[in-house]
């Protein structure tokens, strides 16, 4: 895979210093995972804003089809017991 035109596309997720989750920051082309990680560091965390980086080859991501959102997500609305709205949380519990 030395030909740059054939390098796979990688999706970059970065966790910021103040965040608990990784967010999608963008995409880049790289020959392998190590190069993608190094390039993601250089491109997306230049200002020292990240504490963790994930790179995932785009072909390995499977996404839901927006045309089928109703049939995919509608059944969850019938199960109100799955939503923690009935519980009182102590003030000491953060990030819920």
Buried (B, 14 or more C-beta within 10 A) or exposed (E): EEEEEEBBEBBBBBBBEEEEEBEEBEEBBBBEEEBBBEBBBEEBBEEEBBEEBBBBBEEEEEEEEEEEEEEEEEEEEEEEEEEEEEEEEEEEEEEE
